[in-house]
Amino acid sequence: MKESMELLGICQTRFLNRLNEWRWEQRKAAIGFPFDDNLSPLQTCSLIVDKQPPQVIKTQSKFSTTVRYLLGEKVAPGKPVLVKAQIINEMQARNLANVHGDNVGELINNSAVLEHNAATKSTCSNFRNMSIKKIKRADRKGSESVTEEKFALLFSSEINITGCETPYRIQVISQPVVVIVHGSQDNNAVATIIWDCAFSERDRIPFVVPDRVPWRMMYTTLNSKFTSEVGTQHNLDQYNQHFLAQKVFDKPDFNEDFSNMMVSWAQFNKEVLPGRPFTFWQWFEGVMELTKKHLKSYWSEGLIFGFIGKQHLHLILKDRPNGTFLLRFSDSEIGGITIAYVSATENGGQKIQNIQPFTKRDLEIRGLGDRIRDIDHITYLYPEFPKHDVFRKFYTGNGCPAQKQSYGLSLGKESESKKTNLFFCGLKQSLHCPPTRVTSLCLSNLKSACKDLFITK
């Protein structure tokens, strides 16, 4: 509804601006200036897309959309008015006068009658069970992928108005859509739509968008998308913002303000992150999905620190008591959350350790609260909240720890390639869970983490 009202407001503003121009031109005609008294161009602005189609559409999948005619009460009675839809590409969207019947795709259920609802005083065409059977793609430029190509739905009709002798044509296009043929393309298609919706100008040439935008605009977009998708009021904070900037710009040691640095579309979702097989958006979207499905309550209550770099992590944990921990999103894989905690070294010092990330699959098997309860050597949520006081409401069962799950420890990039098969566990209940591999953790380091230790070959 909010979106519809905004679109209606835009339509009204444009209509009034053009009407004022028409009146001014009419006035100037008295002194010889040229004047076109044709009001048809104003009438054609009266059709709007009331309910937009999904902006990522998979072929053969059904969807719906609605268009509204703002002058519905003026439609002449008699033959029903039929609104037709067709899919158009970017070049056609720039030249709507010459589209006609030149289709670039086949739309199923692409026509609907314009119906007037006396109760709501609205006149709409409801397109139900629409689908794109096939699509004809344009020649791609350079490294452009199919998920970067934008289309739109064009709705058109001929209207007879009471008191007018001749019908006039009305038409309107939807917001840009990306057409995919496989679910694996959805992530990249969503990135295209986000960039388009966030950074396009109001009266642009279809579907022109800038290639680079200031980081402050990008961060605002990421925060808005994250909170709306997760369904939370808890925003990303300044620490999250700074780490995300370090990530997208590949500047882990940069501690200045990123606000005015320009981030490109390629950095957002075309180039993979250094040392990773995925793009910035793919990584961010994975975290967003994990939080939405498994961590919403934890995030909303401020229990997850979230996006934080290892330098900042060590800075805030270095002087904390042993057992202090925080929850951070993994920066090494898509859709993971890990526990970073302070532990003792053999010589009486301290070190920061990270448990191998929990993924969607892990949290489907056992929730985060229970996993935190399982680990005896993490005791205080940063800065100093007793973990049972904070997380007890997330525990399941009778409140007593089950047979301890075995959670692997990761000690950094230099250790990740060794993949040493070490496991640690405690035995307190009958619930069985297979141990998780611990990467690059030597026997001496494990002694401080647990009492029972075994090695698998």
Beta strands, then each sheet from edge to edge (+ up, - down):
strand 1: 47-51
strand 2: 56-58
strand 3: 63-69
strand 4: 82-89
strand 5: 105-108
strand 6: 111-113
strand 7: 115-117
strand 8: 122-135
strand 9: 151-159
strand 10: 168-173
strand 11: 178-180
strand 12: 212-214
strand 13: 262-264
strand 14: 324-329
strand 15: 336-344
strand 16: 350-355
strand 17: 358-359
strand 18: 380-381
strand 19: 385-386
strand 20: 409-410
strand 21: 422-424
strand 22: 453-455
sheet 1: 1+ 3- 8+ 5-
sheet 2: 1+ 3- 8+ 7-
sheet 3: 2+ 11+
sheet 4: 6+ 4- 9+ 10-
sheet 5: 12+ 13-
sheet 6: 17+ 15- 14+ 18+ 19-
sheet 7: 17+ 15- 16+ 20-
sheet 8: 21+ 22-
end
